[in-house]
C-alpha cells in the first residue's frame, strides 16, 4: 500500500524532537506539507530543509496564543489534519500521591490535554467546512493502564486524552473527520524519557524490556508510520480507535 498525501496539509505539535519531529518528516515524505509547532523554536531548525514545511512557535497551554498561531499558519494554506504530539512529563519523575502538587498536576494536563483541545477547537471549523479532516492524538500505554513512570498526572492526562479522542470522533465524524489515537510504548525520544529510563536502574530496565514481546524499546521511527496511515484516505473508515504501537505488551 502506497500512501500519497500530496495536496494535504497537516499541523504537527511537539515537532522539535523525538516522535513529533519524525512524524513531520514522514508526512512530508508521503507528499504532505506540514505546519510544525513547538514552544522550542530553535529545536525545529532540524526540520528547516523539509519541503513544504513551515515552523510556528507557540505555548499550546495558552488558548489565545493557539488561536493566533493557527490563524497565522492557515494563511500559508488550509490545514486538513492535526497531529497532537506535544506532551510528555515536563521533567517530572514518579513519586507518592501525597507529594503531587497543583502546579505539577496542571502543567502536565496543559501539555498533554489542553493543548490538543485548543488546537482542535480552532482547526475544526475549517475541517467541517471542507467535509474532510484527520485528527491523530499521541496518547500512551499510560492512557490504557498504569504508567511505568509512576507520575499520577501523566497517567491521568493520557487517560483523559483517550477520552477526548473518542468524544471528538463521535462529534466530528458526521462531517467526514476521523479522530484516532496512537499509543506508543516506552520510546527513548527526548531528554525527559532518557531521564526516566536512567532513573529505573538496570534491574527495572531489564524487567520493562522483558515485558515487551519484541524485547526492545521503541523508536520514533516505529511510531510515525501509524500516524501517516491514520492521516491517509485509506484510513477513512477508522475513527474513535486507539492503536497501540508498543512492540507487544505482556
C-alpha positions as CSV (number, residue, x, y, z in Angstrom):
1,X,0.0,0.0,0.0
2,X,1.4,3.3,-1.1
3,X,0.2,6.4,0.9
4,X,0.1,9.6,-1.1
5,X,-0.7,12.8,0.9
6,X,0.1,15.2,-1.9
7,X,-2.1,18.3,-1.6
8,X,-2.8,17.7,2.1
9,X,-1.5,19.9,4.9
10,X,-1.1,18.9,8.5
11,X,-0.3,20.6,11.7
12,X,2.1,18.6,13.9
13,X,2.7,19.8,17.5
14,X,5.7,18.8,19.6
15,X,7.7,18.9,16.4
16,X,11.1,20.0,17.8
17,X,12.2,16.5,18.8
18,X,11.6,12.8,19.0
19,X,8.2,11.4,17.9
20,X,6.8,14.8,16.7
21,X,9.9,15.5,14.5
22,X,9.8,12.0,13.0
23,X,6.0,12.4,12.2
24,X,6.7,15.7,10.5
25,X,9.4,14.1,8.4
26,X,7.4,11.1,7.4
27,X,4.3,13.2,6.5
28,X,6.4,15.3,4.2
29,X,8.0,12.1,2.7
30,X,4.4,11.0,1.8
31,X,3.9,14.3,0.0
32,X,2.1,16.3,2.6
33,X,3.0,19.8,3.7
34,X,3.4,20.4,7.4
35,X,2.9,23.3,9.8
36,X,5.3,22.3,12.6
37,X,4.6,23.7,16.0
38,X,6.6,23.7,19.2
39,X,7.4,26.0,22.1
40,X,11.1,25.3,21.3
41,X,11.7,27.3,18.1
42,X,15.4,26.5,17.7
43,X,14.7,22.9,18.2
44,X,12.7,22.9,14.9
45,X,15.7,24.0,13.0
46,X,16.4,20.4,12.1
47,X,13.2,20.5,10.0
48,X,14.1,23.6,8.1
49,X,15.0,21.8,4.9
50,X,11.8,19.7,4.6
51,X,9.8,20.6,1.6
52,X,6.6,22.5,2.3
53,X,7.2,22.8,6.0
54,X,6.6,26.0,8.0
55,X,7.6,26.5,11.6
56,X,5.5,28.1,14.3
57,X,6.5,28.8,17.9
58,X,3.6,28.5,20.4
59,X,2.8,27.7,24.1
60,X,-0.1,25.3,23.5
61,X,-1.3,25.8,27.0
62,X,-2.3,29.4,26.1
63,X,-5.7,29.2,24.3
64,X,-5.4,32.7,22.9
65,X,-1.9,32.1,21.6
66,X,-3.0,28.8,19.9
67,X,-5.8,30.7,18.1
68,X,-3.4,33.4,16.9
69,X,-0.8,30.8,15.8
70,X,-3.4,28.8,13.9
71,X,-4.6,31.9,12.2
72,X,-1.1,32.7,11.0
73,X,-0.4,29.1,10.0
74,X,-3.7,28.9,8.0
75,X,-2.5,32.0,6.0
76,X,0.0,29.6,4.3
77,X,-2.8,27.3,3.2
78,X,-5.7,25.3,4.6
79,X,-4.9,22.8,7.3
80,X,-6.6,19.4,6.6
81,X,-5.4,17.5,9.6
82,X,-3.9,17.7,13.1
83,X,-1.4,15.5,14.9
84,X,-1.0,16.3,18.6
85,X,2.4,15.0,19.6
86,X,3.2,17.7,22.2
87,X,3.1,16.5,25.8
88,X,5.3,14.5,28.0
89,X,6.1,14.6,31.6
90,X,7.6,18.1,31.8
91,X,10.7,16.9,33.6
92,X,8.8,15.3,36.4
93,X,9.6,11.9,38.0
94,X,7.4,9.5,39.8
95,X,6.6,9.8,43.5
96,X,4.0,9.2,46.2
97,X,0.4,10.5,45.7
98,X,0.9,12.7,48.8
99,X,3.7,14.6,47.0
100,X,1.6,15.7,44.0
101,X,1.3,19.5,43.8
102,X,-1.4,21.5,42.0
103,X,1.3,23.2,39.8
104,X,2.8,19.9,38.7
105,X,-0.6,18.4,38.0
106,X,-1.8,21.3,35.9
107,X,1.5,21.6,34.0
108,X,1.1,18.0,32.7
109,X,-2.6,18.4,31.9
110,X,-1.9,21.7,30.0
111,X,0.8,20.0,27.9
112,X,-1.0,16.7,27.2
113,X,-4.7,17.5,27.1
114,X,-5.5,21.2,26.9
115,X,-3.1,22.0,24.1
116,X,-4.8,19.3,21.9
117,X,-8.2,20.6,22.8
118,X,-7.4,24.2,21.9
119,X,-5.8,23.2,18.6
120,X,-8.7,21.0,17.5
121,X,-11.2,23.7,18.7
122,X,-9.5,26.2,16.4
123,X,-9.0,23.8,13.4
124,X,-12.3,22.1,13.4
125,X,-14.4,24.7,11.7
126,X,-12.3,24.6,8.5
127,X,-12.3,20.8,8.5
128,X,-16.1,20.8,8.9
129,X,-16.5,23.2,6.0
130,X,-14.2,21.1,3.8
131,X,-16.0,17.9,4.7
132,X,-12.7,16.1,5.3
133,X,-10.2,16.0,8.2
134,X,-7.9,13.9,10.2
135,X,-7.1,14.3,13.9
136,X,-4.5,11.9,15.4
137,X,-3.6,12.3,19.1
138,X,-0.5,10.7,20.6
139,X,-1.5,9.1,23.8
140,X,0.5,6.4,25.5
141,X,0.3,3.0,27.0
142,X,-0.1,5.1,30.2
143,X,-3.5,6.1,28.8
144,X,-4.6,2.5,28.8
145,X,-3.1,1.1,32.0
146,X,-1.0,2.4,34.9
147,X,2.1,4.3,33.9
148,X,5.6,3.0,34.1
149,X,6.7,6.5,35.0
150,X,4.8,6.5,38.3
151,X,3.6,10.0,37.6
152,X,0.0,10.3,38.6
153,X,-0.7,13.4,36.5
154,X,0.8,11.8,33.4
155,X,-1.3,8.7,33.7
156,X,-4.4,10.7,34.3
157,X,-3.8,13.1,31.5
158,X,-3.2,10.3,28.9
159,X,-6.4,8.6,30.0
160,X,-8.1,12.0,29.6
161,X,-6.6,12.4,26.1
162,X,-8.0,9.0,25.1
163,X,-11.4,10.0,26.3
164,X,-11.2,13.3,24.4
165,X,-10.2,11.4,21.3
166,X,-13.3,9.2,21.5
167,X,-15.6,12.2,22.2
168,X,-14.2,14.2,19.3
169,X,-14.6,11.2,17.0
170,X,-18.3,11.0,17.9
171,X,-18.8,14.7,17.3
172,X,-16.8,15.3,14.2
173,X,-17.4,12.0,12.3
174,X,-20.6,13.2,10.5
175,X,-18.6,15.9,8.8
176,X,-16.0,13.5,7.4
177,X,-13.4,14.0,10.1
178,X,-11.8,10.9,11.6
179,X,-10.2,11.1,15.1
180,X,-7.9,8.4,16.4
181,X,-5.0,8.0,18.8
182,X,-1.7,6.2,18.6
183,X,-0.5,4.9,22.0
184,X,3.3,4.4,21.9
185,X,5.0,2.1,24.3
186,X,8.3,3.2,26.0
187,X,10.2,5.2,23.5
188,X,13.5,6.9,24.2
189,X,12.6,10.0,22.2
190,X,13.8,13.1,24.2
191,X,15.8,14.1,27.3
192,X,12.8,13.5,29.6
193,X,12.3,9.9,28.5
194,X,16.0,9.3,28.7
195,X,16.0,10.7,32.3
196,X,13.1,8.4,33.2
197,X,14.9,5.4,31.7
198,X,18.1,6.1,33.6
199,X,16.1,6.5,36.9
200,X,14.7,3.0,36.5
201,X,18.2,1.4,37.0
202,X,19.4,-1.8,35.4
203,X,17.1,-4.3,37.2
204,X,13.9,-2.4,36.3
205,X,15.1,-1.6,32.8
206,X,15.5,-5.4,32.2
207,X,12.0,-6.0,33.6
208,X,10.5,-3.4,31.2
209,X,12.2,-4.9,28.2
210,X,11.3,-8.4,29.3
211,X,7.6,-7.4,29.2
212,X,7.8,-6.3,25.6
213,X,7.2,-9.1,23.1
214,X,9.8,-7.7,20.7
215,X,12.3,-7.4,23.5
216,X,13.4,-3.8,22.7
217,X,12.3,-0.2,23.4
218,X,10.6,1.8,20.7
219,X,12.0,4.4,18.4
220,X,10.3,7.5,16.9
221,X,10.5,5.7,13.5
222,X,8.3,2.9,14.9
223,X,5.5,5.4,15.8
224,X,5.3,7.7,12.8
225,X,4.1,5.2,10.2
226,X,1.0,4.5,12.2
227,X,0.2,8.2,12.2
228,X,0.8,8.6,8.5
229,X,-1.6,5.7,7.9
230,X,-4.3,7.2,10.1
231,X,-3.8,10.5,8.3
232,X,-4.5,8.9,4.9
233,X,-7.5,8.3,2.7
234,X,-7.0,4.6,3.3
235,X,-8.0,5.1,6.9
236,X,-11.2,6.9,6.1
237,X,-13.5,4.5,7.9
238,X,-11.4,4.2,11.0
239,X,-12.3,6.5,13.8
240,X,-12.5,6.6,17.6
241,X,-9.8,4.0,17.9
242,X,-6.6,3.7,19.9
243,X,-3.8,1.9,18.1
244,X,-1.1,0.6,20.5
245,X,2.3,0.7,18.9
246,X,4.3,-0.8,21.7
247,X,6.2,-3.9,20.5
248,X,3.6,-6.2,22.1
249,X,2.9,-5.9,25.8
250,X,2.8,-8.7,28.3
